[in-house]
Amino acid sequence: MVFSELERSLIEGQWPADTTTISETETLVKACICGEYATVFHSGASRRPLRVAQGFLSGARLEQSLISEHGSPPVKEEELFTLILAATCLRAFTQLNWTGPEVTVHPSQILTNENNAPLDISDDALNRRCIEELAQGGEPAYHLAKSAAFLIIAKSLLSRKFAHLKSVAWWRLRAEIIHQQLLDEAVAVPDDHFVDVEILEKEMENDKQDKDLIGRLLLEKGLLRHLLHLDKLARDDFIKAARVMELKYELTGAMGKRTKFQQDDVAQLILLAESRFRADNPSIPPTSEGTVPSLPETLELNDDTLLEKTEYTSSAPADSSSPLSHLDANSQPALHPLDQCILLGLCLNIKNSSPRHGLTTSQMFPYITRVTSHPVNWSVHTMALLLRSRLEASRTRTVERSTLQLQALIDQMPTSDSTSQERLAYFWCIGLPSSWEMEREVAKRYASLGVVKSAMEVFERLEMWEEVVHCWQALERPDKGLEIVRDLLEGKKEEVDAIVLKGKEAKRKAKPVLDREREAKLWCLLGELESERAVEHYEKAWEVSRHASGRAMRSLGGYWFTQGEFDRAIDCLKSATAINPLYSRSWFILGCACLRQERLEEARDAFIRCVSIDDEDSESWNNLASAYLRMGFPSQSANSDDVSSPFFPRSFTPDILARQTRI
């Protein structure tokens, strides 16, 4: 077998209720799964990998300072202890920042120096150091994330060489998914992440491993590709997962009603879906203690016109030849949680690769309705309700429930209404956002409804200063936004990090603690606010980041493009795309600048990168065709009417490049 039973239990996050622990490793695996992290951290087997070299207190990175004491070659038992510890750190970090509830153990309590004595560093100082260390590709990590050392420890332990355990590649994939969501924007990942996972996938298929286990791996690989905007590849993974797990689903039509006063039946979209038979697939699976899990609160619509859900007047779909025609449209069977994760993944992919209009919303709703009709897991149902609230935000009759439901989901995070085992069992198979991203979404919802002051209060609490500036601009007070940015850079306005570190000396004036990436981000924001000094501020951001800020080069390249300085724009945008090649907009403006300068081969290459990231980018396809035509007619001038005219952005501002929307 590819995995041992203990490895499989760790991956699935479930410990059988009727299984007793005998060995120390079994005890630690069960403790990790059940959220008893202190048991793992304080075990004798965990002490050795958590020793830190003296150089860390002198400024060395934590990931490089952890002392490795594996034998050479390491024995399987040592590797298993290391994997259990890495999985525990990753689960603890995820629970703290994604699913809740709070974790009682802090990284500073488990790290020791070379002499096994506690590290002489506070929790806040350690967290600040680790947040700065987690910045990647010029993108800062969210500075208020809790216990960031857990993630660094997990990634450090998983980066070691494992000779006996195949599941390490899977855990590296999970750590990368979490790390990507911690950054402001996704950055490119090393190719070996996907190569190792695909090798593992083939080994599992050849070994005839359990279908659900292979499906899990495909789902998680698809989610990472979704985060990296590789939507076509992500969809392929989701569809393959459905095929492997033998999920039958079909988007079809059935006659029904959607409003209370509707007289005539009309065709309604419906998703028919049926899981394959599993011996352990009751409608609501019990927890390891044998009790029915608690589920998030589902708010009722209570509208005077719309029905709570579509009522189908025909029990069968319109297409009687469908293999799922035997299903009753009003009473479909419950789906397995993994099958629900597949439907949510497909729903995410529809939204990420299609324009936001009514047709897309109507296409997504049946997927979500099919999942919410039979809630079976805390995290899966939370994600389904979150997606439903996003879709309902654009409709007048549902926007109120949309906002209240989103707030209810946030309020449930710190509660203990369900166990950590229940919350994390299927967490890795869905795209559940972090707690601060959900609060940010609520604040944006407030702003869209015109409640800008309330939105600004949330953004200020989350210390998302760019959004605060946008709120002041919406209130027609751009001077206040400019004042906030300047105060942060000059040290007149302090964040939580600076206040905590100063302790009782809070009244003493000192510059707030800002890592290079976040300071560079503020300089870029200042450049957008002070257009007359934009170049100066963007160059300052570039220098502050030590030539690592992709945003600085994107913004500066965009500025030179608007000024007609295309050669300068090309140089800046090439630097930006070298730092983070996932921004299709950077490639697009680079291609446009190259077209302006008749650098046709470079323009062609830039637009090829655009369409490889988003194969439905019509503007890039148009410009790519124009570049090919010009290459075929070298004597034609750039303004010739005989050659297909390229598309250039009519209204362009540097902040368009600086921010890319990710759904």
C-alpha positions in Angstrom: 0.0 0.0 0.0 1.1 3.6 -0.7 0.0 4.8 2.8 0.0 3.2 6.2 -3.3 3.3 8.2 -1.8 6.1 10.4 -0.9 8.2 7.4 -4.4 7.7 6.0 -6.0 8.7 9.3 -3.8 11.9 9.3 -4.8 12.8 5.8 -8.5 12.2 6.3 -8.5 13.9 9.7 -10.7 11.2 11.2 -10.0 8.7 13.9 -12.3 5.7 14.1 -14.5 5.8 17.2 -14.0 2.1 18.1 -10.2 2.1 17.7 -8.1 2.0 20.8 -4.5 3.4 20.8 -1.7 1.1 21.7 1.6 2.7 20.6 2.9 6.2 21.2 2.5 7.0 17.5 -1.2 6.0 17.5 -1.7 8.2 20.6 -0.1 11.2 18.9 -2.0 10.7 15.7 -5.3 10.6 17.6 -4.3 13.7 19.6 -3.5 15.6 16.4 -6.8 14.7 14.8 -8.9 15.4 17.9 -7.3 18.9 18.4 -5.3 17.9 21.5 -2.3 19.7 20.2 -0.6 20.1 23.6 -0.3 16.3 23.8 1.7 16.2 20.6 3.9 19.3 21.3 4.8 18.2 24.8 5.6 14.6 24.0 9.1 13.4 24.2 9.2 12.6 20.5 8.4 16.2 19.6 11.0 17.9 21.6 14.0 17.2 19.4 12.6 18.7 16.1 11.5 21.9 17.9 15.0 23.0 19.0 16.1 26.3 17.5 19.7 27.3 16.9 21.1 30.3 18.7 21.4 32.3 15.5 17.6 32.8 15.4 17.7 35.3 18.2 20.4 37.2 16.3 18.2 37.6 13.2 18.3 34.3 11.3 15.2 32.9 9.7 13.2 30.4 11.8 12.8 28.0 8.9 16.6 27.7 8.7 17.2 27.7 12.4 15.3 24.5 13.3 17.8 21.8 14.2 17.4 18.6 12.3 18.4 15.5 14.3 17.3 12.8 11.9 19.6 9.8 11.7 21.3 9.1 8.4 19.4 7.5 6.8 16.3 8.4 8.9 14.3 5.5 10.2 10.6 5.2 9.4 9.5 5.8 13.0 11.5 9.1 13.2 9.9 10.2 9.9 6.4 9.4 11.2 7.0 11.5 14.3 8.2 14.4 12.2 5.2 14.1 9.9 2.8 14.0 12.9 4.4 17.1 14.3 4.3 19.0 11.0 0.6 18.0 10.5 -0.2 19.2 14.1 1.4 22.6 13.4 -0.4 23.0 10.2 -3.8 22.0 11.7 -3.2 24.4 14.7 -2.4 27.3 12.4 -5.4 26.6 10.2 -7.7 26.3 13.2 -6.5 29.6 14.6 -6.9 31.6 11.4 -9.6 29.7 9.4 -12.1 27.5 11.2 -11.7 28.3 14.9 -12.1 27.8 17.8 -9.0 29.2 19.6 -5.9 27.0 20.3 -4.5 27.2 23.8 -0.9 26.4 22.8 1.4 29.1 21.4 4.6 28.6 19.4 6.8 30.3 22.0 5.8 27.7 24.5 7.0 24.8 22.4 10.2 26.1 20.9 13.4 25.7 22.8 17.1 26.6 22.4 19.9 24.2 21.9 20.0 23.5 25.6 16.3 22.7 25.7 15.5 25.9 27.6 12.6 28.1 26.5 13.4 30.7 23.9 13.9 34.2 25.2 11.4 35.8 22.9 7.8 37.0 23.4 4.8 35.6 21.4 4.3 39.0 19.7 7.9 39.4 18.7 8.1 35.9 17.4 4.9 36.3 15.4 6.2 39.6 13.9 9.4 37.9 12.8 7.5 35.0 11.3 5.1 37.2 9.4 8.0 38.9 7.7 9.5 35.6 6.9 6.4 34.3 5.2 6.4 37.2 2.7 7.0 35.7 -0.8 7.5 37.0 -4.3 7.2 40.6 -3.1 3.8 39.9 -1.6 3.4 40.6 2.1 1.7 38.1 4.4 -1.3 39.3 6.4 0.3 40.9 9.5 -2.4 40.1 12.0 -2.4 36.3 11.3 -2.1 34.4 14.6 0.8 32.1 15.5 2.5 32.3 12.1 5.4 30.3 13.5 3.2 27.2 13.3 3.2 27.4 9.5 6.9 28.0 9.3 7.6 25.0 11.5 5.3 22.8 9.4 6.9 23.9 6.1 10.4 23.5 7.5 9.7 20.0 8.8 8.0 19.0 5.5 10.9 20.3 3.5 13.2 17.6 4.9 14.1 14.5 3.1 11.7 11.6 3.7 12.7 8.1 2.5 9.7 6.1 3.7 6.6 8.2 3.8 4.8 9.0 0.5 2.1 11.2 2.0 4.7 14.0 2.7 4.0 15.4 -0.9 0.3 15.7 0.1 1.1 17.7 3.2 3.4 20.0 1.3 0.5 20.7 -1.0 -1.7 21.6 1.9 0.9 23.8 3.4 1.3 25.6 0.1 -2.5 26.2 -0.2 -2.5 27.8 3.3 0.6 29.9 2.5 -0.9 31.2 -0.8 -4.1 32.4 1.1 -1.9 34.2 3.6 -0.4 36.5 0.9 -1.9 39.6 -0.5 -1.9 38.0 -4.0 -1.0 34.5 -5.1 2.5 33.9 -6.4 4.0 31.2 -8.6 4.9 28.0 -6.8 7.8 25.7 -7.7 7.0 23.1 -10.3 8.0 20.2 -8.0 4.9 20.8 -6.0 2.7 19.6 -8.8 5.2 17.1 -10.1 5.4 15.3 -6.7 1.6 15.3 -6.3 1.1 13.9 -9.8 3.7 11.1 -9.1 1.8 10.3 -5.9 -1.5 10.3 -7.8 -0.2 7.8 -10.3 1.2 5.5 -7.6 -2.2 5.6 -5.8 -4.0 4.7 -9.1 -1.6 1.9 -9.8 -2.0 0.6 -6.3 -5.8 0.7 -6.7 -6.0 2.9 -3.6 -9.3 3.9 -2.2 -11.4 6.0 -4.7 -12.2 8.6 -2.1 -8.6 9.1 -1.2 -7.6 9.7 -4.8 -10.6 12.1 -5.2 -9.4 14.0 -2.1 -5.9 14.5 -3.7 -7.4 15.7 -7.0 -9.7 18.1 -5.2 -6.9 19.7 -3.2 -4.6 19.9 -6.3 -7.5 21.6 -8.1 -7.9 24.1 -5.3 -4.3 25.2 -5.5 -4.6 25.7 -9.2 -7.8 27.7 -8.6 -5.8 29.9 -6.2 -3.2 30.4 -8.9 -5.8 31.3 -11.5 -5.2 28.2 -13.5 -9.0 27.7 -13.9 -9.0 25.3 -16.8 -6.6 22.9 -15.1 -8.5 23.2 -11.9 -11.7 22.3 -13.6 -10.1 19.3 -15.2 -9.0 18.2 -11.7 -12.5 18.6 -10.3 -14.1 16.7 -13.1 -11.6 13.9 -12.8 -12.3 13.7 -9.0 -16.0 13.3 -9.8 -15.2 10.5 -12.3 -12.9 8.7 -9.9 -15.4 8.9 -7.0 -18.2 7.9 -9.3 -20.3 11.0 -8.6 -23.2 11.2 -11.1 -24.4 14.7 -11.7 -26.3 16.5 -14.4 -27.5 20.1 -14.9 -30.9 19.8 -16.4 -34.4 21.3 -16.3 -37.7 20.6 -14.6 -41.0 22.4 -14.4 -41.5 24.4 -11.2 -42.2 27.7 -9.4 -39.9 30.2 -7.7 -42.4 32.7 -6.4 -45.4 32.4 -4.1 -47.9 33.9 -6.5 -46.7 32.2 -9.7 -49.6 30.6 -11.5 -47.9 28.8 -14.4 -45.1 26.4 -14.2 -41.9 27.3 -16.1 -38.7 25.4 -16.7 -36.2 25.7 -13.9 -32.6 24.7 -13.7 -31.9 21.8 -11.4 -28.8 19.8 -10.6 -29.4 16.1 -10.3 -26.7 14.4 -8.3 -26.2 11.0 -6.7 -23.3 9.6 -4.8 -22.1 6.0 -5.3 -23.1 3.6 -2.6 -20.8 3.7 0.5 -21.3 1.6 3.6 -20.6 4.6 5.8 -22.8 7.2 4.0 -25.8 8.0 6.3 -27.5 11.3 5.6 -25.6 13.0 8.5 -22.5 11.0 9.5 -21.9 10.9 13.2 -18.6 12.1 14.8 -16.1 9.8 16.4 -18.0 10.2 19.6 -21.2 8.9 17.9 -23.1 12.2 18.1 -24.6 14.2 15.3 -22.3 17.2 14.5 -23.5 20.8 15.0 -24.0 22.8 11.8 -23.8 26.5 10.9 -27.0 28.5 11.3 -28.9 28.7 8.0 -31.0 31.9 7.9 -34.4 31.8 6.3 -35.3 34.2 3.4 -38.7 35.3 4.8 -39.6 37.2 1.6 -43.1 38.1 0.7 -42.7 37.0 -2.9 -39.8 34.6 -3.4 -40.1 31.0 -2.1 -37.5 29.6 0.2 -36.5 27.1 -2.5 -37.8 26.2 -5.9 -40.9 24.0 -5.8 -40.8 21.5 -8.7 -44.2 20.4 -9.8 -42.8 17.5 -11.8 -41.1 14.8 -9.8 -38.8 13.9 -12.7 -36.6 16.0 -14.9 -37.7 17.0 -18.4 -35.1 14.6 -20.0 -36.4 11.1 -19.3 -33.4 9.5 -21.0 -31.1 10.9 -18.4 -29.3 8.2 -16.3 -30.5 10.2 -13.2 -34.1 10.4 -14.4 -35.1 8.1 -11.5 -34.4 10.9 -9.0 -37.2 12.9 -7.5 -36.5 16.5 -8.2 -38.1 17.5 -4.8 -36.4 14.8 -2.7 -33.0 13.9 -3.9 -30.8 11.6 -1.7 -28.1 13.0 0.6 -24.7 13.4 -1.0 -21.4 12.2 0.6 -19.4 15.2 1.9 -16.6 14.7 -0.6 -19.1 14.7 -3.4 -20.5 18.0 -2.0 -16.9 19.4 -2.1 -16.7 18.5 -5.8 -19.9 20.4 -6.6 -18.6 23.4 -4.7 -15.3 23.2 -6.5 -17.1 23.2 -9.9 -19.2 26.1 -8.7 -16.1 28.1 -7.7 -14.7 27.4 -11.2 -17.8 28.6 -12.9 -17.6 31.9 -11.0 -13.9 32.3 -11.5 -14.0 31.7 -15.3 -17.3 33.4 -16.3 -18.5 37.0 -16.3 -20.6 38.2 -13.5 -24.1 38.4 -14.9 -27.5 36.8 -14.3 -26.9 33.7 -16.5 -23.8 32.8 -14.5 -25.7 33.2 -11.2 -28.5 31.1 -12.4 -26.0 28.4 -13.4 -24.3 28.4 -10.1 -27.4 28.4 -7.9 -28.4 24.7 -8.6 -25.0 23.5 -7.4 -25.2 25.4 -4.2 -28.9 24.4 -3.6 -28.0 20.8 -4.1 -25.4 21.0 -1.3 -27.4 23.1 1.2 -30.4 20.9 0.9 -28.6 18.1 2.9 -26.0 19.6 5.3 -23.6 16.9 6.5 -20.4 18.7 7.6 -19.7 22.0 9.4 -17.0 23.3 7.0 -18.7 22.1 3.8 -22.0 23.7 4.8 -20.2 26.9 5.8 -18.6 27.1 2.4 -22.0 26.5 0.6 -23.7 29.2 2.7 -20.8 31.6 1.9 -21.2 31.0 -1.8 -24.9 31.4 -1.6 -24.5 34.8 0.2 -22.2 36.0 -2.5 -24.7 35.1 -5.2 -27.6 36.7 -3.3 -25.7 40.0 -2.8 -26.7 41.4 -6.2 -30.5 40.9 -5.8 -32.7 43.4 -4.0 -34.9 40.7 -2.4 -32.0 38.6 -1.1 -29.3 41.1 -0.3 -30.4 41.4 3.4 -30.2 37.7 4.0 -26.9 37.6 2.1 -25.3 40.2 4.5 -26.8 38.7 7.7 -25.8 35.2 6.7 -22.2 36.3 6.1 -22.1 37.9 9.5 -23.5 34.8 11.1 -20.8 32.7 9.5 -18.1 35.0 11.0 -19.7 35.0 14.4 -19.7 31.2 14.6 -15.9 30.9 14.0 -14.8 31.4 17.6 -17.5 29.3 19.2 -17.2 25.7 20.2 -20.4 24.4 18.7 -18.5 21.7 16.8 -15.2 19.9 17.3 -12.0 20.8 15.5 -12.0 17.3 14.1 -15.4 18.0 12.5 -14.3 21.4 11.2 -11.0 20.2 9.7 -12.2 16.8 8.3 -13.1 18.3 4.8 -11.5 21.7 5.2 -8.7 20.9 2.7 -11.2 20.0 0.0 -13.0 23.3 -0.1 -11.9 26.9 -0.7 -13.0 28.3 2.6 -11.4 31.8 3.1 -9.6 32.9 6.2 -11.3 34.7 9.0 -10.0 38.1 8.0 -11.0 37.6 4.4 -14.5 36.8 5.5 -14.6 40.0 7.6 -13.2 41.9 4.7 -16.0 40.5 2.5 -18.6 41.7 5.0 -17.0 45.2 5.0 -17.1 45.3 1.2 -20.7 44.3 1.4 -21.4 47.2 3.7 -19.6 49.6 1.4 -21.6 48.3 -1.6 -24.8 49.0 0.3 -23.7 52.6 1.1 -22.9 51.9 4.8 -19.3 53.2 4.2 -18.7 54.2 7.9 -19.4 50.7 9.1 -17.2 49.3 6.4 -14.4 51.6 7.4 -14.6 50.5 11.0 -14.2 46.9 10.0 -11.2 47.7 7.7 -9.6 49.8 10.5 -9.9 46.9 13.0 -8.4 44.6 10.4 -5.7 47.2 9.6 -6.4 47.0 5.9 -5.3 50.5 5.2 -5.7 50.4 1.4 -9.4 49.7 1.9 -9.7 52.4 4.5 -8.3 54.9 2.0 -10.9 53.8 -0.6 -13.6 54.4 2.0 -12.4 57.9 2.6 -12.4 58.4 -1.2 -16.0 57.2 -1.4 -16.9 59.7 1.3 -15.2 62.4 -0.9 -12.4 62.9 1.7 -9.3 61.8 -0.1 -7.2 64.0 2.1 -8.0 61.8 5.1 -6.8 58.7 3.2 -3.6 60.5 2.3 -3.1 61.6 5.9 -3.5 57.9 7.1 -0.8 56.6 4.7 1.6 59.4 5.5 1.1 58.9 9.3 1.8 55.2 8.9 5.0 55.8 7.0 6.2 58.6 9.3 5.4 56.7 12.5 2.6 59.0 13.7 -0.1 56.3 13.4 0.6 53.0 15.2 -0.7 49.6 14.5 -1.4 46.8 16.9 2.1 45.3 16.5 3.9 48.5 17.5 1.6 49.2 20.5 2.0 45.7 21.8 5.8 45.7 21.4 6.1 48.9 23.3 3.9 47.7 26.2 4.0 50.2 29.0 5.9 52.7 26.9 3.0 53.2 24.5 3.2 56.9 24.9 6.8 57.1 23.7 7.1 58.1 20.0 8.6 55.4 17.8 8.2 54.3 14.3 5.7 51.5 13.9 6.9 48.0 13.1 6.6 47.5 9.3 8.2 44.8 7.3 9.8 45.7 4.0 6.9 44.4 1.9 4.2 46.2 3.8 6.2 49.5 3.8 6.7 49.1 0.0 2.9 48.6 -0.3 2.2 51.8 1.5 4.6 53.8 -0.7 2.8 52.4 -3.8 -0.5 53.4 -2.3 0.9 56.9 -1.7 2.0 57.0 -5.3 -1.6 56.3 -6.4 -2.8 59.1 -4.1 -0.2 61.7 -5.1 -0.1 61.4 -8.9 2.3 64.4 -9.3 4.9 62.5 -7.2 4.0 59.0 -8.3 7.4 58.1 -9.8 9.2 59.2 -6.7 7.0 57.1 -4.5 7.1 54.0 -6.7 10.9 54.2 -6.9 11.0 54.5 -3.1 8.8 51.4 -2.8 11.2 49.6 -5.1 14.2 50.5 -3.0 12.5 49.8 0.3 11.6 46.3 -0.8 15.2 45.7 -2.0 14.0 45.2 -5.5 11.4 42.6 -4.5 8.1 44.5 -4.9 6.2 43.4 -8.0 3.6 46.0 -7.2 6.1 48.8 -7.4 7.2 47.8 -10.8 3.6 47.1 -12.0 2.5 50.6 -10.9 5.6 52.3 -12.3 5.3 50.5 -15.6 1.6 51.5 -15.8 2.5 55.1 -15.1 5.1 55.2 -17.9 2.7 53.6 -20.2 0.1 56.4 -19.7 2.9 59.0 -20.3 3.8 57.4 -23.6 7.3 56.3 -22.3 6.9 52.8 -23.7 10.6 51.8 -23.4 10.6 52.7 -19.7 7.3 50.9 -19.2 8.7 47.8 -20.9 11.7 47.7 -18.6 9.5 48.1 -15.4 6.9 45.5 -16.5 9.5 43.0 -17.4 10.8 43.3 -13.8 7.3 42.9 -12.5 6.5 39.8 -14.5 9.8 38.3 -13.4 8.8 38.7 -9.8 5.3 37.4 -10.1 4.3 35.9 -13.5 0.7 35.2 -12.5 -0.6 38.8 -13.2 -2.1 38.6 -16.6 -2.7 42.3 -16.6 1.0 43.0 -16.3 1.7 40.8 -19.3 -1.1 42.6 -21.2 0.2 46.1 -20.7 3.7 44.8 -21.5 2.5 43.4 -24.7 0.7 46.7 -25.6 3.9 48.7 -24.9 5.9 46.3 -27.1 3.3 46.7 -29.9 3.6 50.5 -29.6 7.4 50.1 -30.1 7.1 47.6 -32.9 8.9 45.0 -30.7 6.6 42.4 -32.2 8.2 39.1 -31.0 8.2 40.4 -27.4 4.6 41.5 -27.8 3.6 38.1 -29.1 5.3 36.3 -26.2 3.6 38.6 -23.7 0.1 38.0 -25.1 0.8 34.3 -25.3 1.4 34.4 -21.5 -1.9 36.3 -21.1 -3.9 33.7 -22.9 -2.1 30.9 -21.2 -3.3 32.3 -17.8 -6.8 33.1 -19.0 -7.8 31.4 -22.3 -11.0 33.4 -22.5 -9.2 36.8 -22.5 -10.6 38.1 -25.8 -8.5 41.3 -25.7 -5.3 39.4 -25.5 -6.4 37.0 -28.3 -7.1 40.1 -30.4 -3.8 41.6 -29.8 -2.0 38.3 -30.3 -3.6 38.0 -33.7 -2.6 41.6 -34.5 1.0 40.9 -33.5 1.1 37.9 -35.8 -0.3 39.9 -38.7 2.3 42.6 -38.2 5.1 40.1 -38.0 3.8 38.8 -41.4 3.8 42.3 -42.9 7.0 44.0 -41.7 6.7 46.9 -44.1 3.3 47.9 -42.7 3.3 50.9 -40.3 1.9 50.7 -36.8 -1.1 52.7 -37.8 -2.0 51.0 -41.1 -5.7 50.3 -41.6 -4.8 47.1 -43.5 -3.7 45.4 -40.3 -6.0 44.3 -37.5 -6.0 47.1 -34.9 -4.8 46.0 -31.5 -6.8 46.8 -28.4 -5.2 49.3 -26.0 -6.7 50.3 -22.6 -8.6 53.5 -23.1 -8.5 54.6 -19.5 -5.6 53.3 -17.5 -4.4 54.1 -14.0 -1.5 52.4 -12.2 -3.7 50.9 -9.5 -5.4 48.7 -12.1 -2.2 46.8 -12.3 -1.6 46.9 -8.6 -4.8 45.0 -7.7 -6.2 41.9 -9.4 -9.6 40.6 -8.3 -9.6 37.0 -7.2 -12.9 35.3 -6.6 
